[in-house]
Amino acid sequence: MKPYQGYVYAYPHKTAYRPLDPAPALSEVWAGEPLDSLFLYLHVPFCEMRCGFCNLFTRTGAPEELTGAYLDALDRQATAVLDALDAPVFATAAFGGGTPTYLTAPELERLCDIAARFPGFGTTPLGVETSPATATTDRLTVLAERGTTRISIGVQSFLDEEARAAVRPQKRAEVEGALDRIRAAGFPTLNIDLIYGIDGQTPATWMHSLNAALAWRPEEIYLYPLYVRPLTGLGRRAQDWDDQRLTLYGIGRDHLLAEGYEQVSMRMFRLPGGAANGTEYCCQTDGMVGLGCGARSYTCRLHYSFEYAVGAGQVRSIIDSYVSETDFTTARVGFALDGDERRRRHLVQSLLQVAGLNRHAYRERFGTDALDDFADLATLGDRGWLDTTGDTVRLTPEGLAYSDAIGPALFSPHVRELMAAYEAR
């Protein structure tokens, strides 16, 4: 089984979403849903540049008129969402993108003002994505003053030549300056993203970046394998480098564990005791309210969003439509989860974490045993990738290394069919 088939950060994938006809009212979508521990997510689809590995919903070079209009639309959407929710309570929040800190300091103030309309914002954990070029003192000051508890910065490599190879031109001095400003601002949690599998990267250069990151003693570190994705800048550079990535993953994992970090998933490592300042929520059961044209929202029965695209022209078109929208009272595009899909989502979201799937919690929720519901898990056990002893089903260390193969293998036939039929835009 090829180890790098797809990063499963949500189930089902957005390419399985389809237009909802008729489009249900948000008040109907959220009726009867648990509202006592929600995740608030605000999406900012702007970046100063497009990295070669990126397939996020984002555009570059947005003028001030567009960012202002986008914030206006976010505010209108917030009104519609709040009208549809009956006494919601938000347990955590995040600003993602794109790069939220593409916005100016005054625009970030307004973004926080919009988020503050939701009960709990400002007193619960808040995570924000940033980049070396946009982590300026004025922006970071706003975020610190508005209660940000976690800053995540995409460094990818501390070597200039590797950054260029990943089509992310940046200088080491710029990265170090940004990290210095982040630490000076006093955020409780710093996360640094690194990428392995870059052209020309070796075990020695990978260790160089790992140690450069560790010099800042970040509370969290994410290690991402490089993917060649359709409609991205590196999309035409496909080659078989699975062995290299597996080797570098093992080096990075072992080094971080030796430095006192604990592994949370294939990608995520953190210092013990650091979870309280993050933006964790129970992704198996808690709902998510997403604002912005690239955000998703999750209820128990329906996942929904706006249209999805990666190509620059289509992204710009969707953003333009969003900023002129006046009616945010319905869900337009999504995926309805039946009983099987809800079970499957719980399985996928649990199994890809080091903590694994608690069979007792699964039985409490669904009335059945996960090992009975998913007999094909035995295949993972035969490979030595799954430990089913006790009341927790979890991946072995080798299984975790193959998370990007195991996750897609657990998708339902229906989801696979929809994803296969999706035309990249």
N, C-alpha and C positions, 0 to 999 in steps of 0.2 A: 504494500500500500504506500503510495507516494505521501510523504509527510506534510507537504504544504499545498493544500487544496483550497483552503479558504478560512479567513478569520471570522469565527462565529461570535460576534459581540452581541447579537440579539437573535431571537427566533420567533417567527420566521424572518428571513432576510427581506429587505425592502423591495427587492426585485420580484417578490411573490405578491406584492400588493397590487390591487386592481381598482379601477373606478367603482365606487359604490353607487348603485342605481336601484332604487332612489337613495339619495344622500340622506342619512338619518340625522335628525336634530341632535346636537350635543347633549341636550337635556335628557333625551331618550338613551343615548349611548352611556351616560354616566348614572342613570337611574338604578338604584339598588347596589351600586358599587361601593366597596369600602373606601372611605374618604379620610381616614384618620391617620394615614402615614404616607402621604403622597410625595413624589419626587417632582420638583419643578425644574424644567429645562428650557433655557432660552438660547436659540440658535442665531448666530451672527455669521452670515455667509460671505464674509469678506476677508481677503488676505492681501499682504503687500506683494506676494509672489506666489506662483504655483509650483510646489515641489514636484520633482519628476515622479515620485512614487505615490502621489496623492490621488485618491479617487473620492474625496469628500465633496459634498455639495457646497461649492464656494466659487467666487469670482475675484479677480484682481482689479486694482485700479479704480475702485468705486469712488466717485466724486462726493463731495460733502452734501450736495443736494439729494443724492441717492441714499446715503446713510441716514440723513434726517428723515426722508420719506419712509425709510424702512422702520425707523423707530416709531413713527406715527402709526404705521400699520400694526406693529407689535402692540401698541397701546390699544388700538381698536380690537385686536384679537383678544387681548387680556380682558376687555370689557365683556365680550361675548362668552368667553370661557367662565369667568366668574359668575355671570348670570346663569350658567348651566349647572354650576356646582352648588350643592346644598351644604353649607357650613364645612368646607374642606379644611384639613389641617395638613400643612406641608412639613415633612421631617427633614428634608435636605434639598439642595438646589445646586445647579451648575449652569455656567455660561460656556457654550462650546461653539464650534464652527467647522470650517473657517478659523479665524483668529479674532476672538472678541476684542482684544486690545488693539486691533486695527482702528477701532473707534477712538476718537480723541477723549481726553479726560472729561470735558463737559458732556460728551455723548455717553460715556460710561456712567456718569452721574445719572443721566436720564434713564439708561438701561436699568440701573439699580432702583430708580424710582418706580419704573414699571413693575419690576419684580416685587417691590415692597407692597404692591397692591394685594399680594397674596398672603394670607395669614401664615405667620411663622417666619417669613423671610427677614433676615437680619439677626435672628436668634438661633438659627439652625446652621449646620455646616454648609458652606458655599465653596465650590470649586470653580476655578477659572483657567482656561487655556491661554497661553501667551506664546510669543516667539522672541528670539533674541533682538530683533530690530524694533519690536513694539513694546518691550518691557521697559518703558521709560519711567522716570521717577514720578512725574505728574500722574500718569495712569495708575501706577502701583499704589500711590498714595490714596487715590480715590477708592481703589479696591480694598485696601487695608482698612480705611475708615468706614467702609460699608460692610465690614464683617467677613471678608473673604478668609477662609481657613486653609485653603489648599490652592497652590499655584502649580500648574503643570507646564513645563517648557519643552518644546521639541528641539532638542539639540542634534540628535541623530548620530553625529560623529564630532569629535574634538579635533579631527585632522582636516585642514582646509581642502586637501585634494580629494578626500573621501566625500566631503560635503558637496564638492563640485560634481563628483561622479554620480551622486544621488540627485543631481540637478537642484541642489539647495545651496546656492553660492552664499557663503558667509565666512567670516574670519573668526579665528579662535579668540582674538581679543574682544570682538563684539559679544561672543557667547559668555566669556568670563565677566565682562562688564555687566551684562544682563543678570547673571547669577549673583553678582555682588550687590546689585540694586535690590533684587528679590530678597536676599537675606537681610539687607539693611531695613527693608520695610517690615520685617518681623512676622511674616506669615507662619503659622504653626507647622504647615506641611508643604514641603517642596518636592515635586516629582520631576524627574528628568527622564525623557524618552531617548533611547538609543536604538539604532538599527544595525542589524548584522546581515551579511550577504551582499554588501556593496561591492561593485567591481573593484578589484585590486586590494580588498581588505584581507588581511592575514590574521592568524591568531595573535601575533605580536601587536599589530595595529589595533585589533579589537581590545586587547588588554590595556593598551594605551588609553583608549576612550573610557573603558570601565574605570580605570584608576583616576582619570581626570574627573569623572563624575563623582567618584567616591571621595575625592578631596573636599567636596562640598557637603559630605555626609547627608545626602538627601534622605528624607523620611521614606520616600518611595522611589523606585526605579522601574521603568517599563522597558523590556527588551523586545523589540519587534523584528520579526524576520522580514526582509525585503520581498515584496511581491511585484511581479510584472503584471500590470492590470490593463485591460482594454481602455482606450481613450485617455490614458495618462501619458506623461512625457516619456516614461520608460517602457511604454507598451510594445515597442518594436524590438526590444532587446532580450527576448526570451531565450533562455538556455538552461540546461539542466545543472543546477548547482545545489541540489538537495543535500548531498553529503557535506558540502562546505557549511551550509546553514546549520545542519544538525551538529556538526563539530563546534561551531562558534556558539550555538545555544548551550551546549554542554559546558564549554569553558566559562561562559557568562554565568550560568546557573551555579556552578561549583564555586566560582570566585565570590559571588554575592553571598552564598550560604556560609562560606568561610569567613566573610567579613561581618557576620552576625545578622544578616537579613533573613527573613522568613519568606518562603514562596507561597503566594496566594493563588496563582494560576500559572499557566505556561509563560505569560508575559509579565505578570506583576510580582514585584518583590518589595517588601517593606521592613522597616525596623520594628521589632516587637513593641507593642503598646502604642503604635501610631494611628490605629484605625479611628480613634475618636475624633480626629480632626479632618478626616476624609469626607467623602460624599457617598458613603456606602448606603445602600438600602437593600431590602430583600427583593432581588430582581425576579424571584419566582412568584411572589404573591402581591407585592405592592404596585399600585398604579403610578403612572407617570403622565404628567401634563406637559406637553411640549408647545412652545410658542416659537413662531418663525417658520419660514417656508421650507427649511430643511429638517425640522424637528418632527419626531414621532410622538404619539401619545398612546399609552397602553391602558386598557381596561382588562378585566378578566376575559371578556368575550370578544373584544375587538381591538385591533391595533390599527391606527390610522395616521395619515399625514397628508402632505400635499404631493404633487408630482415629484418624481425623482429623476435626476439626470447627472451626468458627469461632464459631458462635452461643454465647452465654454459657451457656445451659442445658445444651447438649450437652457443652461443654468441662468444665463442673463435674461432669457425670455420668461422663465418661471419667476425670477425675482421681480421683474417688471410687472408681471401680473399680480404678484402678491402685494406690492406697494400700492397698487390702484384698487385693491379689493375693499369692498365696504361691508360685505356680509360674511362673517366668520361663524355663523350659528350652526353649521352642519359639518359632518365629516365627509370628505370628498373621495379619498383614496385609502384603501385599507385591506385588511385580511380578518375575516371572522374565524375565531377559534372554537371548534367543537370540542367535545370531551377528550377525544384522542389527541388533538393538537395541544390542549392545555396540559395533558399529561406529558406529552413529548417536550413541550417547552420547559416544564419543571425539571425533567430529566436532563436536558441539554444544559440549562443554566446552572444546575447543581453539579453535574459530573465534570464540567470543565474547570471547576474550582478544586483546589487541593482538599478542602473540607469534604467534598463529595456529597452524595445524596443520602440523606437520613431516611431510612426506610419507614421508620415509625411516623415521621412527619408526612411522608408521602401517603401512607395508609390513612392517617387522620384526615388528609385533604381529599383523597380520591376513593377510599374504601377498598383499595386493591394493593397488591404488592408490585413494586416496580420490576422485580425480576420475572414475575409472571406476565406483566404487561409487555415487556420488551425482551422476549426470549433470545433475540439476536445479540444481546449483551454477552451471551456465552462465548461468542466468537472472540470478543475482546479478551475474555478471560483465558481462552486457549492461546492467545498470542502473548500472554504475560502482561497485558496492559491494564487489567482490572482486578481489584481485590474485593471480593464479595463476602469476606469473613465478617461476622458480627452484624450489627444493625446499620452499618454505613457502607455504601457502595462507593468506592473511590478509585481513581486512576493510580497506577503505580508510577514511579518516576519515569519509566520508559513510556508509559501511556501518556503522561503529561507532555512529553516531548512530541508526541503525535496528536496533540489536541486539534490541530488544524486539519487532520484527516478524520479523526473520530467524530468531531462535531458535524461536519457535512454528512457523514455516513448515517447519522441518526435522524436526518431530515425525513419527513414523511414522503411517500411517493407523490402526493398531491403538491406539496411545496416544491419538490424537485421539478415536477412538470411545469409549474408556473414559472420558476426561475429559468428553466431551459427555454421557455417561450418568450422571455423578456428580451426586448431589443435594446441594447445599450444606446443611450442618447448622450 
